Amino acid sequence: LFERLPLPQIDTAQVERVCEQTLAEAGLDANWRETLVALVQDTLATPFGDDAGTCLARATKLVPEMEFMLAVDSLDAVALDDAVALLSPDLVKPSLSFAQVEGMLRGFIDVVAEIDGRYWLVDYKSNWLGNTPDVYQQSALDQSVAEHRYDVQASIYAVALHRYLARTISDYDATHHFGGVAYLFLRGMDGHTAGQGVWMRQPDVVTL
């Protein structure tokens, strides 16, 4: 749904039309349209953090499904796990398990958003954690991120975006230009409460 929306400049009529088309193509009841429209509008309006201006609705540019490729040289599960430090060490996380690999790692970032001159790595998550937005508090988001190892995904994406920005912005400074990582748990965003349903981190991309 979000891939099909002409973000960031969009009005309610456009949202309704895309929601209707998406429901019809998926064979779902058209009565879900109002729910989807509200979800889209809440997602665009909810601030990532304390700064009310940092939300998708304020983005001056959005790049959806940004593809990247990273060179991988003798990467193993232990080394990757040790390099990721976006969650409390007290949280239980499934161990990574894969054979040592090398070559090229390919991926797609849901959205890269430019907001007030800073670039944010945005990923949409539709995980169901409960029936009401208030369930989507930071502790619950941390648990979900740990369970699915989204922290590893976020770290890889952060490296990819950092390297891209370093090559495309002449005066690039990570502390200024790299806003951070914002994982948007769509079901928990209410459209006005800062950080509601948002798992946000500002990784030290230079050392990743």
C-alpha positions in Angstrom: 0.0 0.0 0.0 2.7 2.5 1.0 4.7 1.7 -2.1 1.8 2.8 -4.3 1.1 6.1 -2.6 2.6 9.1 -4.3 4.2 10.3 -1.1 4.9 12.8 0.4 2.5 15.1 -1.4 -0.8 13.4 -1.1 -4.4 14.3 -0.2 -7.2 12.3 1.4 -8.9 11.5 -2.0 -5.7 9.9 -3.3 -5.3 7.9 -0.1 -8.9 6.6 -0.4 -8.5 5.7 -4.1 -5.3 3.7 -3.5 -6.8 2.0 -0.5 -9.8 1.0 -2.5 -7.7 -0.4 -5.3 -5.4 -2.3 -3.0 -8.4 -3.9 -1.2 -10.1 -4.8 -4.4 -6.9 -6.4 -5.9 -6.4 -8.4 -2.7 -10.0 -9.6 -2.6 -10.6 -8.0 0.7 -13.8 -6.3 2.0 -14.1 -2.7 0.9 -15.4 -1.8 4.4 -11.7 -1.9 5.5 -11.1 1.3 3.5 -11.7 3.7 6.4 -9.4 1.7 8.6 -6.6 1.8 6.0 -7.0 5.5 5.3 -6.7 6.2 9.0 -3.7 4.0 9.3 -2.0 5.9 6.4 -2.8 9.3 7.8 -1.7 8.4 11.3 1.6 6.9 9.9 2.4 10.1 8.0 1.5 12.4 11.0 3.1 10.7 14.0 6.4 12.3 14.9 9.4 9.9 15.2 10.6 11.4 18.4 10.4 14.6 20.5 10.7 16.9 17.5 7.1 17.3 16.1 8.5 18.2 12.7 10.2 14.8 12.2 7.5 12.8 10.5 6.8 11.5 7.0 4.3 14.3 6.4 7.1 16.8 6.6 9.4 15.0 4.3 10.7 17.0 1.3 11.8 13.9 -0.5 11.0 10.2 -0.2 12.8 7.4 -2.0 10.8 4.1 -1.8 12.4 0.7 -2.1 15.9 2.0 -2.2 18.1 -0.9 -3.5 21.6 -1.4 -2.2 24.5 -3.9 -2.5 27.3 -4.3 0.0 30.5 -6.1 -0.4 30.8 -8.9 2.2 34.2 -10.3 3.0 34.3 -13.4 5.3 31.2 -12.5 7.3 30.1 -14.9 10.0 27.2 -15.0 12.4 29.2 -14.2 15.5 31.0 -11.2 14.0 27.7 -9.8 12.7 26.0 -10.3 16.1 28.9 -8.6 17.9 28.7 -5.6 15.6 25.0 -5.0 16.3 24.4 -2.9 19.4 21.0 -1.4 19.0 19.2 -3.2 21.9 19.8 -3.6 25.6 22.1 -6.6 26.2 19.5 -7.8 28.8 17.0 -8.6 26.0 16.9 -12.2 24.9 17.5 -12.5 21.1 17.6 -15.5 18.9 21.1 -16.4 17.9 22.2 -15.8 14.4 23.1 -18.9 12.5 24.6 -19.1 9.0 27.8 -20.3 7.4 30.6 -17.9 6.7 29.7 -15.9 3.6 31.4 -13.6 1.2 30.3 -11.8 -2.0 27.6 -9.2 -2.4 24.7 -8.6 0.0 21.6 -7.1 -1.7 18.7 -5.5 0.0 15.9 -2.9 -0.3 15.1 -0.2 2.2 11.4 0.6 2.5 11.9 4.3 2.5 14.6 6.9 2.7 13.1 10.2 3.9 14.7 13.6 3.8 13.3 15.8 6.5 14.9 19.3 7.2 18.1 18.3 5.5 18.5 15.0 7.4 18.1 11.5 6.0 16.1 8.9 7.8 16.0 5.1 7.2 12.3 4.2 7.5 10.9 0.7 7.6 7.2 -0.2 7.8 6.2 -3.0 10.2 2.7 -4.5 10.4 3.4 -6.7 13.4 0.3 -7.1 15.6 1.2 -6.6 19.3 -2.3 -5.7 20.6 -5.6 -4.2 19.9 -4.9 -0.6 20.9 -2.1 1.9 20.1 -1.2 2.2 23.8 0.1 -1.4 23.8 2.8 -0.3 21.3 5.1 1.1 24.0 8.9 1.1 23.7 9.4 -2.0 25.8 7.0 -4.0 23.5 8.7 -2.6 20.4 12.1 -3.6 21.8 10.8 -7.1 22.4 9.5 -7.4 18.9 12.7 -6.1 17.4 14.7 -8.5 19.4 12.4 -11.5 18.6 12.6 -10.9 14.8 16.2 -9.6 14.9 15.2 -6.4 13.2 18.2 -4.9 15.0 20.5 -6.8 12.5 18.4 -5.6 9.6 18.5 -2.0 10.8 22.3 -2.1 11.2 22.8 -3.4 7.7 20.5 -0.8 6.3 22.2 1.9 8.2 25.6 1.0 6.8 24.1 1.0 3.3 22.5 4.4 3.7 25.6 5.9 5.4 27.9 4.8 2.6 25.5 6.1 -0.1 25.2 9.5 1.6 28.9 9.7 2.0 29.3 9.3 -1.8 26.6 11.6 -2.9 26.8 14.6 -0.5 30.0 16.6 -0.9 30.1 17.9 2.6 28.6 14.8 4.2 28.8 14.7 8.0 27.1 11.7 9.6 26.3 13.5 12.8 24.4 16.1 10.8 23.0 14.4 7.7 22.2 10.9 9.1 19.0 11.3 11.1 18.7 7.8 12.2 16.6 4.6 12.0 12.8 4.8 12.4 10.9 1.5 12.3 7.2 2.4 12.1 4.9 -0.2 13.7 1.8 0.9 11.7 -0.8 -0.5 14.0 0.5 1.4 17.0 0.8 4.9 15.5 -2.0 7.3 16.5 -1.2 10.4 14.4 -0.2 12.8 17.2 1.7 11.2 20.1 5.5 11.6 19.5 7.2 8.3 19.3 4.0 6.2 19.6 4.6 3.0 17.7 8.0 4.1 16.6 11.2 2.2 17.3 13.9 4.8 16.7 17.7 4.5 17.0 20.6 6.7 15.9 23.4 4.1 15.3 27.0 5.1 15.2 27.2 4.4 11.5 30.9 5.3 11.3 31.9 2.4 13.5 29.4 -0.2 12.1 
